[in-house]
Amino acid sequence: MKELYQTCERVGYAYVPVQHFGKTYSPEEGLERGTIFPELDLPITVYGPLVK
């Protein structure tokens, strides 16, 4: 089994920032917005241009 890991190359790294639990939306507003965390409530343009 050890030999298997020695021959595999890394394909990427994950970066997960620490999220501090703070203010949240109400369950109804969270369902409407798709998240209960205001910090994650970003407009679609933040993720890049829409591809057609």
mmCIF file of the N, C-alpha and C atoms, coordinates in Angstrom:
data_MODEL
# 
_entry.id   MODEL 
# 
loop_
_atom_site.group_PDB 
_atom_site.id 
_atom_site.type_symbol 
_atom_site.label_atom_id 
_atom_site.label_alt_id 
_atom_site.label_comp_id 
_atom_site.label_asym_id 
_atom_site.label_entity_id 
_atom_site.label_seq_id 
_atom_site.pdbx_PDB_ins_code 
_atom_site.Cartn_x 
_atom_site.Cartn_y 
_atom_site.Cartn_z 
_atom_site.occupancy 
_atom_site.B_iso_or_equiv 
_atom_site.pdbx_formal_charge 
_atom_site.auth_seq_id 
_atom_site.auth_comp_id 
_atom_site.auth_asym_id 
_atom_site.auth_atom_id 
_atom_site.pdbx_PDB_model_num 
ATOM 1   N N  . MET A 1 1  ? 0.824   -1.193 0.000   1.00 0.00 ? 1  MET A N  1 
ATOM 2   C CA . MET A 1 1  ? 0.000   0.000  0.000   1.00 0.00 ? 1  MET A CA 1 
ATOM 3   C C  . MET A 1 1  ? 0.866   1.254  0.000   1.00 0.00 ? 1  MET A C  1 
ATOM 4   N N  . LYS A 1 2  ? 1.985   1.208  0.713   1.00 0.00 ? 2  LYS A N  1 
ATOM 5   C CA . LYS A 1 2  ? 2.877   2.356  0.803   1.00 0.00 ? 2  LYS A CA 1 
ATOM 6   C C  . LYS A 1 2  ? 3.414   2.735  -0.581  1.00 0.00 ? 2  LYS A C  1 
ATOM 7   N N  . GLU A 1 3  ? 3.703   1.740  -1.412  1.00 0.00 ? 3  GLU A N  1 
ATOM 8   C CA . GLU A 1 3  ? 4.232   2.005  -2.744  1.00 0.00 ? 3  GLU A CA 1 
ATOM 9   C C  . GLU A 1 3  ? 3.228   2.761  -3.610  1.00 0.00 ? 3  GLU A C  1 
ATOM 10  N N  . LEU A 1 4  ? 1.956   2.505  -3.421  1.00 0.00 ? 4  LEU A N  1 
ATOM 11  C CA . LEU A 1 4  ? 0.912   3.179  -4.194  1.00 0.00 ? 4  LEU A CA 1 
ATOM 12  C C  . LEU A 1 4  ? 0.955   4.679  -3.965  1.00 0.00 ? 4  LEU A C  1 
ATOM 13  N N  . TYR A 1 5  ? 1.124   5.104  -2.730  1.00 0.00 ? 5  TYR A N  1 
ATOM 14  C CA . TYR A 1 5  ? 1.154   6.525  -2.419  1.00 0.00 ? 5  TYR A CA 1 
ATOM 15  C C  . TYR A 1 5  ? 2.430   7.196  -2.930  1.00 0.00 ? 5  TYR A C  1 
ATOM 16  N N  . GLN A 1 6  ? 3.491   6.461  -3.023  1.00 0.00 ? 6  GLN A N  1 
ATOM 17  C CA . GLN A 1 6  ? 4.742   7.033  -3.501  1.00 0.00 ? 6  GLN A CA 1 
ATOM 18  C C  . GLN A 1 6  ? 4.702   7.298  -4.997  1.00 0.00 ? 6  GLN A C  1 
ATOM 19  N N  . THR A 1 7  ? 3.876   6.595  -5.748  1.00 0.00 ? 7  THR A N  1 
ATOM 20  C CA . THR A 1 7  ? 3.824   6.783  -7.193  1.00 0.00 ? 7  THR A CA 1 
ATOM 21  C C  . THR A 1 7  ? 2.760   7.799  -7.613  1.00 0.00 ? 7  THR A C  1 
ATOM 22  N N  . CYS A 1 8  ? 1.844   8.164  -6.717  1.00 0.00 ? 8  CYS A N  1 
ATOM 23  C CA . CYS A 1 8  ? 0.784   9.125  -7.048  1.00 0.00 ? 8  CYS A CA 1 
ATOM 24  C C  . CYS A 1 8  ? 1.311   10.545 -6.953  1.00 0.00 ? 8  CYS A C  1 
ATOM 25  N N  . GLU A 1 9  ? 0.944   11.364 -7.912  1.00 0.00 ? 9  GLU A N  1 
ATOM 26  C CA . GLU A 1 9  ? 1.325   12.768 -7.858  1.00 0.00 ? 9  GLU A CA 1 
ATOM 27  C C  . GLU A 1 9  ? 0.181   13.582 -7.294  1.00 0.00 ? 9  GLU A C  1 
ATOM 28  N N  . ARG A 1 10 ? 0.502   14.708 -6.718  1.00 0.00 ? 10 ARG A N  1 
ATOM 29  C CA . ARG A 1 10 ? -0.518  15.593 -6.169  1.00 0.00 ? 10 ARG A CA 1 
ATOM 30  C C  . ARG A 1 10 ? -1.180  16.351 -7.316  1.00 0.00 ? 10 ARG A C  1 
ATOM 31  N N  . VAL A 1 11 ? -2.492  16.430 -7.262  1.00 0.00 ? 11 VAL A N  1 
ATOM 32  C CA . VAL A 1 11 ? -3.222  17.146 -8.309  1.00 0.00 ? 11 VAL A CA 1 
ATOM 33  C C  . VAL A 1 11 ? -3.717  18.504 -7.836  1.00 0.00 ? 11 VAL A C  1 
ATOM 34  N N  . GLY A 1 12 ? -3.630  18.785 -6.561  1.00 0.00 ? 12 GLY A N  1 
ATOM 35  C CA . GLY A 1 12 ? -4.070  20.091 -6.073  1.00 0.00 ? 12 GLY A CA 1 
ATOM 36  C C  . GLY A 1 12 ? -4.074  20.129 -4.557  1.00 0.00 ? 12 GLY A C  1 
ATOM 37  N N  . TYR A 1 13 ? -4.304  21.313 -4.068  1.00 0.00 ? 13 TYR A N  1 
ATOM 38  C CA . TYR A 1 13 ? -4.385  21.542 -2.635  1.00 0.00 ? 13 TYR A CA 1 
ATOM 39  C C  . TYR A 1 13 ? -5.720  22.208 -2.328  1.00 0.00 ? 13 TYR A C  1 
ATOM 40  N N  . ALA A 1 14 ? -6.248  21.927 -1.178  1.00 0.00 ? 14 ALA A N  1 
ATOM 41  C CA . ALA A 1 14 ? -7.484  22.580 -0.742  1.00 0.00 ? 14 ALA A CA 1 
ATOM 42  C C  . ALA A 1 14 ? -7.125  23.688 0.234   1.00 0.00 ? 14 ALA A C  1 
ATOM 43  N N  . TYR A 1 15 ? -7.807  24.809 0.098   1.00 0.00 ? 15 TYR A N  1 
ATOM 44  C CA . TYR A 1 15 ? -7.647  25.911 1.044   1.00 0.00 ? 15 TYR A CA 1 
ATOM 45  C C  . TYR A 1 15 ? -9.023  26.216 1.605   1.00 0.00 ? 15 TYR A C  1 
ATOM 46  N N  . VAL A 1 16 ? -9.197  26.011 2.887   1.00 0.00 ? 16 VAL A N  1 
ATOM 47  C CA . VAL A 1 16 ? -10.485 26.259 3.537   1.00 0.00 ? 16 VAL A CA 1 
ATOM 48  C C  . VAL A 1 16 ? -10.246 27.255 4.664   1.00 0.00 ? 16 VAL A C  1 
ATOM 49  N N  . PRO A 1 17 ? -10.624 28.519 4.440   1.00 0.00 ? 17 PRO A N  1 
ATOM 50  C CA . PRO A 1 17 ? -10.403 29.512 5.493   1.00 0.00 ? 17 PRO A CA 1 
ATOM 51  C C  . PRO A 1 17 ? -11.305 29.255 6.697   1.00 0.00 ? 17 PRO A C  1 
ATOM 52  N N  . VAL A 1 18 ? -10.853 29.671 7.845   1.00 0.00 ? 18 VAL A N  1 
ATOM 53  C CA . VAL A 1 18 ? -11.639 29.530 9.070   1.00 0.00 ? 18 VAL A CA 1 
ATOM 54  C C  . VAL A 1 18 ? -12.811 30.491 8.997   1.00 0.00 ? 18 VAL A C  1 
ATOM 55  N N  . GLN A 1 19 ? -13.988 29.977 9.246   1.00 0.00 ? 19 GLN A N  1 
ATOM 56  C CA . GLN A 1 19 ? -15.187 30.815 9.230   1.00 0.00 ? 19 GLN A CA 1 
ATOM 57  C C  . GLN A 1 19 ? -15.616 31.056 10.667  1.00 0.00 ? 19 GLN A C  1 
ATOM 58  N N  . HIS A 1 20 ? -15.665 32.302 11.049  1.00 0.00 ? 20 HIS A N  1 
ATOM 59  C CA . HIS A 1 20 ? -16.105 32.661 12.397  1.00 0.00 ? 20 HIS A CA 1 
ATOM 60  C C  . HIS A 1 20 ? -17.624 32.727 12.413  1.00 0.00 ? 20 HIS A C  1 
ATOM 61  N N  . PHE A 1 21 ? -18.210 32.023 13.353  1.00 0.00 ? 21 PHE A N  1 
ATOM 62  C CA . PHE A 1 21 ? -19.659 31.987 13.448  1.00 0.00 ? 21 PHE A CA 1 
ATOM 63  C C  . PHE A 1 21 ? -20.146 33.307 14.035  1.00 0.00 ? 21 PHE A C  1 
ATOM 64  N N  . GLY A 1 22 ? -20.918 34.031 13.271  1.00 0.00 ? 22 GLY A N  1 
ATOM 65  C CA . GLY A 1 22 ? -21.417 35.327 13.718  1.00 0.00 ? 22 GLY A CA 1 
ATOM 66  C C  . GLY A 1 22 ? -22.901 35.447 13.438  1.00 0.00 ? 22 GLY A C  1 
ATOM 67  N N  . LYS A 1 23 ? -23.283 36.546 12.852  1.00 0.00 ? 23 LYS A N  1 
ATOM 68  C CA . LYS A 1 23 ? -24.676 36.822 12.527  1.00 0.00 ? 23 LYS A CA 1 
ATOM 69  C C  . LYS A 1 23 ? -25.181 35.832 11.475  1.00 0.00 ? 23 LYS A C  1 
ATOM 70  N N  . THR A 1 24 ? -26.416 35.408 11.615  1.00 0.00 ? 24 THR A N  1 
ATOM 71  C CA . THR A 1 24 ? -27.030 34.525 10.627  1.00 0.00 ? 24 THR A CA 1 
ATOM 72  C C  . THR A 1 24 ? -28.383 35.089 10.223  1.00 0.00 ? 24 THR A C  1 
ATOM 73  N N  . TYR A 1 25 ? -28.826 34.668 9.050   1.00 0.00 ? 25 TYR A N  1 
ATOM 74  C CA . TYR A 1 25 ? -30.169 35.017 8.594   1.00 0.00 ? 25 TYR A CA 1 
ATOM 75  C C  . TYR A 1 25 ? -31.191 34.127 9.307   1.00 0.00 ? 25 TYR A C  1 
ATOM 76  N N  . SER A 1 26 ? -32.412 34.562 9.309   1.00 0.00 ? 26 SER A N  1 
ATOM 77  C CA . SER A 1 26 ? -33.492 33.714 9.814   1.00 0.00 ? 26 SER A CA 1 
ATOM 78  C C  . SER A 1 26 ? -33.639 32.519 8.866   1.00 0.00 ? 26 SER A C  1 
ATOM 79  N N  . PRO A 1 27 ? -34.240 31.424 9.308   1.00 0.00 ? 27 PRO A N  1 
ATOM 80  C CA . PRO A 1 27 ? -34.405 30.270 8.407   1.00 0.00 ? 27 PRO A CA 1 
ATOM 81  C C  . PRO A 1 27 ? -35.132 30.620 7.111   1.00 0.00 ? 27 PRO A C  1 
ATOM 82  N N  . GLU A 1 28 ? -36.138 31.470 7.180   1.00 0.00 ? 28 GLU A N  1 
ATOM 83  C CA . GLU A 1 28 ? -36.884 31.838 5.987   1.00 0.00 ? 28 GLU A CA 1 
ATOM 84  C C  . GLU A 1 28 ? -36.009 32.631 5.017   1.00 0.00 ? 28 GLU A C  1 
ATOM 85  N N  . GLU A 1 29 ? -35.275 33.616 5.549   1.00 0.00 ? 29 GLU A N  1 
ATOM 86  C CA . GLU A 1 29 ? -34.416 34.430 4.688   1.00 0.00 ? 29 GLU A CA 1 
ATOM 87  C C  . GLU A 1 29 ? -33.244 33.595 4.158   1.00 0.00 ? 29 GLU A C  1 
ATOM 88  N N  . GLY A 1 30 ? -32.712 32.704 4.974   1.00 0.00 ? 30 GLY A N  1 
ATOM 89  C CA . GLY A 1 30 ? -31.641 31.828 4.531   1.00 0.00 ? 30 GLY A CA 1 
ATOM 90  C C  . GLY A 1 30 ? -32.075 30.928 3.389   1.00 0.00 ? 30 GLY A C  1 
ATOM 91  N N  . LEU A 1 31 ? -33.297 30.412 3.467   1.00 0.00 ? 31 LEU A N  1 
ATOM 92  C CA . LEU A 1 31 ? -33.823 29.577 2.388   1.00 0.00 ? 31 LEU A CA 1 
ATOM 93  C C  . LEU A 1 31 ? -33.987 30.388 1.113   1.00 0.00 ? 31 LEU A C  1 
ATOM 94  N N  . GLU A 1 32 ? -34.420 31.623 1.253   1.00 0.00 ? 32 GLU A N  1 
ATOM 95  C CA . GLU A 1 32 ? -34.612 32.509 0.095   1.00 0.00 ? 32 GLU A CA 1 
ATOM 96  C C  . GLU A 1 32 ? -33.275 32.875 -0.559  1.00 0.00 ? 32 GLU A C  1 
ATOM 97  N N  . ARG A 1 33 ? -32.256 33.119 0.272   1.00 0.00 ? 33 ARG A N  1 
ATOM 98  C CA . ARG A 1 33 ? -30.956 33.569 -0.237  1.00 0.00 ? 33 ARG A CA 1 
ATOM 99  C C  . ARG A 1 33 ? -30.011 32.415 -0.571  1.00 0.00 ? 33 ARG A C  1 
ATOM 100 N N  . GLY A 1 34 ? -30.302 31.207 -0.087  1.00 0.00 ? 34 GLY A N  1 
ATOM 101 C CA . GLY A 1 34 ? -29.449 30.058 -0.365  1.00 0.00 ? 34 GLY A CA 1 
ATOM 102 C C  . GLY A 1 34 ? -28.340 29.848 0.639   1.00 0.00 ? 34 GLY A C  1 
ATOM 103 N N  . THR A 1 35 ? -28.279 30.654 1.688   1.00 0.00 ? 35 THR A N  1 
ATOM 104 C CA . THR A 1 35 ? -27.293 30.510 2.751   1.00 0.00 ? 35 THR A CA 1 
ATOM 105 C C  . THR A 1 35 ? -27.812 31.210 3.999   1.00 0.00 ? 35 THR A C  1 
ATOM 106 N N  . ILE A 1 36 ? -27.388 30.734 5.155   1.00 0.00 ? 36 ILE A N  1 
ATOM 107 C CA . ILE A 1 36 ? -27.772 31.433 6.383   1.00 0.00 ? 36 ILE A CA 1 
ATOM 108 C C  . ILE A 1 36 ? -26.675 32.375 6.846   1.00 0.00 ? 36 ILE A C  1 
ATOM 109 N N  . PHE A 1 37 ? -25.524 32.346 6.157   1.00 0.00 ? 37 PHE A N  1 
ATOM 110 C CA . PHE A 1 37 ? -24.393 33.177 6.548   1.00 0.00 ? 37 PHE A CA 1 
ATOM 111 C C  . PHE A 1 37 ? -24.277 34.400 5.644   1.00 0.00 ? 37 PHE A C  1 
ATOM 112 N N  . PRO A 1 38 ? -24.451 35.611 6.190   1.00 0.00 ? 38 PRO A N  1 
ATOM 113 C CA . PRO A 1 38 ? -24.348 36.817 5.369   1.00 0.00 ? 38 PRO A CA 1 
ATOM 114 C C  . PRO A 1 38 ? -22.991 36.958 4.674   1.00 0.00 ? 38 PRO A C  1 
ATOM 115 N N  . GLU A 1 39 ? -21.919 36.442 5.274   1.00 0.00 ? 39 GLU A N  1 
ATOM 116 C CA . GLU A 1 39 ? -20.590 36.536 4.660   1.00 0.00 ? 39 GLU A CA 1 
ATOM 117 C C  . GLU A 1 39 ? -20.505 35.758 3.349   1.00 0.00 ? 39 GLU A C  1 
ATOM 118 N N  . LEU A 1 40 ? -21.342 34.741 3.203   1.00 0.00 ? 40 LEU A N  1 
ATOM 119 C CA . LEU A 1 40 ? -21.334 33.920 1.995   1.00 0.00 ? 40 LEU A CA 1 
ATOM 120 C C  . LEU A 1 40 ? -22.373 34.361 0.984   1.00 0.00 ? 40 LEU A C  1 
ATOM 121 N N  . ASP A 1 41 ? -23.141 35.369 1.300   1.00 0.00 ? 41 ASP A N  1 
ATOM 122 C CA . ASP A 1 41 ? -24.202 35.859 0.426   1.00 0.00 ? 41 ASP A CA 1 
ATOM 123 C C  . ASP A 1 41 ? -23.599 36.871 -0.557  1.00 0.00 ? 41 ASP A C  1 
ATOM 124 N N  . LEU A 1 42 ? -23.022 36.353 -1.629  1.00 0.00 ? 42 LEU A N  1 
ATOM 125 C CA . LEU A 1 42 ? -22.330 37.181 -2.605  1.00 0.00 ? 42 LEU A CA 1 
ATOM 126 C C  . LEU A 1 42 ? -23.086 37.189 -3.922  1.00 0.00 ? 42 LEU A C  1 
ATOM 127 N N  . PRO A 1 43 ? -23.025 38.303 -4.665  1.00 0.00 ? 43 PRO A N  1 
ATOM 128 C CA . PRO A 1 43 ? -23.658 38.323 -5.985  1.00 0.00 ? 43 PRO A CA 1 
ATOM 129 C C  . PRO A 1 43 ? -22.930 37.387 -6.942  1.00 0.00 ? 43 PRO A C  1 
ATOM 130 N N  . ILE A 1 44 ? -23.617 36.897 -7.939  1.00 0.00 ? 44 ILE A N  1 
ATOM 131 C CA . ILE A 1 44 ? -23.052 35.932 -8.877  1.00 0.00 ? 44 ILE A CA 1 
ATOM 132 C C  . ILE A 1 44 ? -21.841 36.499 -9.607  1.00 0.00 ? 44 ILE A C  1 
ATOM 133 N N  . THR A 1 45 ? -21.764 37.817 -9.769  1.00 0.00 ? 45 THR A N  1 
ATOM 134 C CA . THR A 1 45 ? -20.644 38.425 -10.483 1.00 0.00 ? 45 THR A CA 1 
ATOM 135 C C  . THR A 1 45 ? -19.325 38.268 -9.745  1.00 0.00 ? 45 THR A C  1 
ATOM 136 N N  . VAL A 1 46 ? -19.355 37.993 -8.467  1.00 0.00 ? 46 VAL A N  1 
ATOM 137 C CA . VAL A 1 46 ? -18.135 37.774 -7.700  1.00 0.00 ? 46 VAL A CA 1 
ATOM 138 C C  . VAL A 1 46 ? -17.425 36.504 -8.169  1.00 0.00 ? 46 VAL A C  1 
ATOM 139 N N  . TYR A 1 47 ? -18.187 35.525 -8.646  1.00 0.00 ? 47 TYR A N  1 
ATOM 140 C CA . TYR A 1 47 ? -17.616 34.242 -9.057  1.00 0.00 ? 47 TYR A CA 1 
ATOM 141 C C  . TYR A 1 47 ? -17.075 34.255 -10.469 1.00 0.00 ? 47 TYR A C  1 
ATOM 142 N N  . GLY A 1 48 ? -17.286 35.312 -11.213 1.00 0.00 ? 48 GLY A N  1 
ATOM 143 C CA . GLY A 1 48 ? -16.772 35.416 -12.578 1.00 0.00 ? 48 GLY A CA 1 
ATOM 144 C C  . GLY A 1 48 ? -17.891 35.634 -13.562 1.00 0.00 ? 48 GLY A C  1 
ATOM 145 N N  . PRO A 1 49 ? -17.527 35.899 -14.802 1.00 0.00 ? 49 PRO A N  1 
ATOM 146 C CA . PRO A 1 49 ? -18.551 36.159 -15.813 1.00 0.00 ? 49 PRO A CA 1 
ATOM 147 C C  . PRO A 1 49 ? -19.381 34.911 -16.122 1.00 0.00 ? 49 PRO A C  1 
ATOM 148 N N  . LEU A 1 50 ? -20.610 35.144 -16.479 1.00 0.00 ? 50 LEU A N  1 
ATOM 149 C CA . LEU A 1 50 ? -21.482 34.027 -16.843 1.00 0.00 ? 50 LEU A CA 1 
ATOM 150 C C  . LEU A 1 50 ? -21.084 33.505 -18.217 1.00 0.00 ? 50 LEU A C  1 
ATOM 151 N N  . VAL A 1 51 ? -20.983 32.202 -18.355 1.00 0.00 ? 51 VAL A N  1 
ATOM 152 C CA . VAL A 1 51 ? -20.609 31.575 -19.611 1.00 0.00 ? 51 VAL A CA 1 
ATOM 153 C C  . VAL A 1 51 ? -21.887 31.131 -20.321 1.00 0.00 ? 51 VAL A C  1 
ATOM 154 N N  . LYS A 1 52 ? -21.988 31.499 -21.582 1.00 0.00 ? 52 LYS A N  1 
ATOM 155 C CA . LYS A 1 52 ? -23.182 31.104 -22.355 1.00 0.00 ? 52 LYS A CA 1 
ATOM 156 C C  . LYS A 1 52 ? -22.849 30.040 -23.340 1.00 0.00 ? 52 LYS A C  1 
# 
